[in-house]
Amino acid sequence: MNEAAVNELVKQSKKGSAKALTELLRWVVPLVHGTLFGMARNHDLAQELTQEVAEVVVTRLASFKEGTRFRQWVLTIAANRFRDHLRREKRQALPSTQLMKLHSPHGNPGKGVEKQAIQQELWTAINTLGEEERAIFCLRQVGELSFKEIAKALGKPLGTVLSIQHRAMARLAQKINKSELKNES
């Protein structure tokens, strides 16, 4: 959904349109869940935090200021919820075998298996990133935020965010290249 359509749904929702709010949440929930799943590496936790974020979006929608990107506002809430959870739980990272349950997409089963293998390899590599690196990577790749928006959402200087993202991408490339070399042997 493009930004103009999202902004229109926000306006209509603020005016009390239940239909617009429902459509807005249909857009928000997958965006937030995908981002949080990438950060948390745990489906149940991502679902729980996504529900919390959806509740916050509904209850605080009236305070959303026009001129702000709604995507950034929502993903900032999501990132803050995730950080709050980490502070409360001091949770340890899950092993990559529990990382995600991949489902074969509709269509060619062979392609689904190949796609699953690639996704698993990518998620295994993402799993090796540190918390900060993973958060920035997911906000950028899944949440599609700009680096400036990520810096604002995480309360970090832009240069720090860029440096962390660069380091994360280099580590991912190294892990994937090592994996490809093992597969060729």
C-alpha positions, 0 to 999 in steps of 0.5 A, a space after each residue: 500500500 502506498 504512503 498516500 493510501 495509508 495517510 488517507 486511512 489514517 485520516 479516516 480512522 481518526 475521524 472514527 471510520 471503523 472500516 478504515 481502521 480495519 484496513 489500516 490494521 490489515 496493513 500494519 500487522 504484517 509489516 510489524 510482525 515481519 519486522 519484529 520476527 526478524 528482530 526477535 527470531 521467535 514467532 510467538 514473541 513477534 505475535 505477542 509484540 505485534 498485538 501490543 503494537 496494534 493496541 498502541 496504534 489504535 489507542 494513540 492514533 489520535 496523537 499521530 501527527 500529520 507530516 510524519 511517516 506513519 510507517 516510521 511511527 508504527 515501526 518506532 513503536 515496534 522497536 521500542 516494544 522489542 527493546 522493552 521486552 529485552 530489558 524485562 526478560 534479558 532473553 537469550 537468542 534462540 538457536 537457528 533450528 528454532 528460528 522460523 517455520 517455513 511454509 512452502 508457497 503456493 505453486 511449484 513445490 520444487 521451487 518452494 523447497 529451493 526458496 525455503 533452503 535459501 530463506 533458511 540460509 539467510 535467516 541462519 546468517 541473520 541469526 548470527 548478527 548482534 541485537 543492534 545489527 539485527 534490529 537495524 537490518 530488519 527495520 531497513 530490509 523488512 520495515 523499509 525505513 530510511 537510515 535517518 528514520 531508523 536513527 530516530 526510531 532507535 535514538 542513535 546518531 545517523 553515522 552510528 546506524 550507517 556503521 552498524 548496518 554496513 558491519 551487519 551487511 559485511 557479516 551477512 555477505 561473509 556468512 553467505 559466501 562461506 555457506 556457498 563455498 561449503 555447498 560447492 565442495 
